[in-house]
Amino acid sequence: MEALADLHAPLIYASLLTIATSGILILTGIALVLLGYRGWHKRAMLTASAFALVFVLLYLVKSSLYPPTGYAGDHRKLYFFVLWSHSALAALNLPVAGYTIYLGLKERLDRHRKIAPFTAGVWIYVAITGWMIYFFLH
């Protein structure tokens, strides 16, 4: 059981780093496409997606091995608003992001351009609020 305790901090820090990297790559991808670098945009977005998938795997491993941390602070309403909006939008954005990637890979750029800004905005919100939740709890 001591070995499991030794994994808790590395799982949390790896999760924080992967989702931060994913968010930074999303912002980079947005800048690249606005500058006309479609090939680099595609690479940045696919790499962001890979980091997001690694995050989900790390989160699932951590959640299956350790009990959730309860919030003990003074800002319960704010914490729960952030937590619920984060959780709902993260669940919504997973299939939307998959569809956005699919459209981009299939070169259905008219549809891709319509939903990609929504997808990226939600992705960034979820990444930032994930970090906020961590700071609320620690």
VMD Tcl script that draws the C-alpha trace (Angstrom):
set ca {
  {0.00 0.00 0.00}
  {2.96 2.30 0.58}
  {3.87 2.00 -3.10}
  {0.43 3.35 -4.00}
  {0.91 6.31 -1.68}
  {4.15 7.03 -3.48}
  {2.25 7.37 -6.79}
  {-0.26 9.99 -5.65}
  {1.89 13.11 -6.07}
  {3.47 12.01 -9.38}
  {0.02 11.26 -10.82}
  {-1.27 14.68 -9.78}
  {1.74 16.56 -11.13}
  {1.81 14.58 -14.37}
  {-1.91 15.32 -14.80}
  {-1.38 19.03 -14.23}
  {1.51 19.15 -16.67}
  {-0.25 17.20 -19.42}
  {-3.40 19.30 -19.34}
  {-1.38 22.54 -19.18}
  {0.69 21.40 -22.16}
  {-2.49 20.51 -24.01}
  {-3.96 23.96 -23.36}
  {-0.77 25.72 -24.45}
  {-0.71 23.65 -27.63}
  {-4.35 24.58 -28.34}
  {-3.44 28.27 -28.06}
  {-0.39 27.67 -30.24}
  {-2.53 25.87 -32.82}
  {-4.98 28.77 -32.92}
  {-2.13 31.24 -33.50}
  {-0.62 29.03 -36.19}
  {-3.83 28.71 -38.20}
  {-4.45 32.45 -37.93}
  {-0.97 33.02 -39.32}
  {-1.71 30.64 -42.20}
  {0.41 27.68 -41.07}
  {-2.18 24.92 -41.55}
  {0.33 22.05 -41.39}
  {1.79 23.26 -38.12}
  {-1.72 23.98 -36.82}
  {-2.67 20.36 -37.49}
  {0.44 19.09 -35.69}
  {-0.16 21.34 -32.67}
  {-3.82 20.32 -32.38}
  {-3.15 16.60 -32.74}
  {-0.35 16.84 -30.18}
  {-2.69 18.76 -27.85}
  {-5.22 15.95 -28.27}
  {-2.61 13.32 -27.45}
  {-1.67 15.19 -24.27}
  {-5.35 15.49 -23.36}
  {-5.81 11.73 -23.78}
  {-2.77 11.09 -21.58}
  {-4.34 13.42 -19.01}
  {-7.61 11.47 -19.09}
  {-5.73 8.19 -18.56}
  {-3.74 9.66 -15.66}
  {-6.92 11.09 -14.14}
  {-8.71 7.74 -14.40}
  {-5.78 5.91 -12.80}
  {-5.58 8.46 -9.97}
  {-9.33 8.37 -9.43}
  {-9.41 4.58 -9.30}
  {-6.52 4.35 -6.81}
  {-7.29 7.23 -4.43}
  {-10.43 8.65 -2.82}
  {-11.54 12.13 -3.89}
  {-10.28 15.12 -1.94}
  {-13.07 17.04 -0.23}
  {-13.20 20.82 -0.34}
  {-12.66 22.41 3.07}
  {-12.30 26.07 2.15}
  {-14.44 29.15 2.66}
  {-15.60 29.61 -0.96}
  {-17.91 26.60 -1.39}
  {-20.29 28.25 -3.88}
  {-17.46 29.37 -6.13}
  {-15.69 26.02 -5.83}
  {-18.81 24.04 -6.74}
  {-19.64 26.37 -9.63}
  {-16.14 25.88 -11.03}
  {-16.23 22.12 -10.37}
  {-19.65 21.56 -11.94}
  {-19.04 23.77 -14.97}
  {-15.63 22.14 -15.45}
  {-17.04 18.61 -15.21}
  {-20.03 19.23 -17.47}
  {-18.01 21.03 -20.13}
  {-15.21 18.44 -20.01}
  {-17.73 15.65 -20.59}
  {-19.40 17.61 -23.40}
  {-16.14 18.61 -25.05}
  {-14.71 15.10 -25.38}
  {-17.05 14.00 -28.22}
  {-17.14 17.53 -29.67}
  {-13.34 17.62 -29.82}
  {-13.30 14.21 -31.47}
  {-15.78 15.42 -34.08}
  {-13.81 18.64 -34.62}
  {-10.62 16.62 -35.19}
  {-12.47 14.27 -37.54}
  {-13.75 17.19 -39.62}
  {-10.27 18.70 -39.82}
  {-8.64 15.42 -40.83}
  {-11.31 14.80 -43.49}
  {-10.74 18.33 -44.84}
  {-14.36 19.32 -44.17}
  {-13.05 22.75 -43.35}
  {-16.35 24.65 -43.64}
  {-17.82 22.64 -40.74}
  {-14.48 22.43 -38.92}
  {-14.14 26.23 -38.93}
  {-17.66 26.62 -37.50}
  {-17.23 24.41 -34.42}
  {-13.47 24.65 -33.81}
  {-13.64 28.04 -32.01}
  {-16.29 26.66 -29.62}
  {-14.29 23.48 -29.08}
  {-11.05 25.36 -28.43}
  {-12.72 27.84 -26.08}
  {-14.27 25.08 -24.00}
  {-10.97 23.17 -24.03}
  {-9.11 26.19 -22.65}
  {-11.83 26.82 -20.04}
  {-11.67 23.20 -18.89}
  {-7.86 23.29 -18.68}
  {-7.87 26.52 -16.64}
  {-10.67 25.41 -14.33}
  {-8.90 22.08 -13.80}
  {-5.94 23.98 -12.41}
  {-8.32 26.14 -10.35}
  {-9.85 23.03 -8.81}
  {-6.40 21.75 -7.91}
  {-5.60 25.06 -6.16}
  {-8.95 25.08 -4.38}
  {-8.18 21.64 -2.96}
  {-4.55 22.27 -2.08}
}
mol new
graphics top color blue
foreach p $ca { graphics top sphere $p radius 0.5 }
foreach p [lrange $ca 0 end-1] q [lrange $ca 1 end] { graphics top cylinder $p $q radius 0.2 }
display resetview
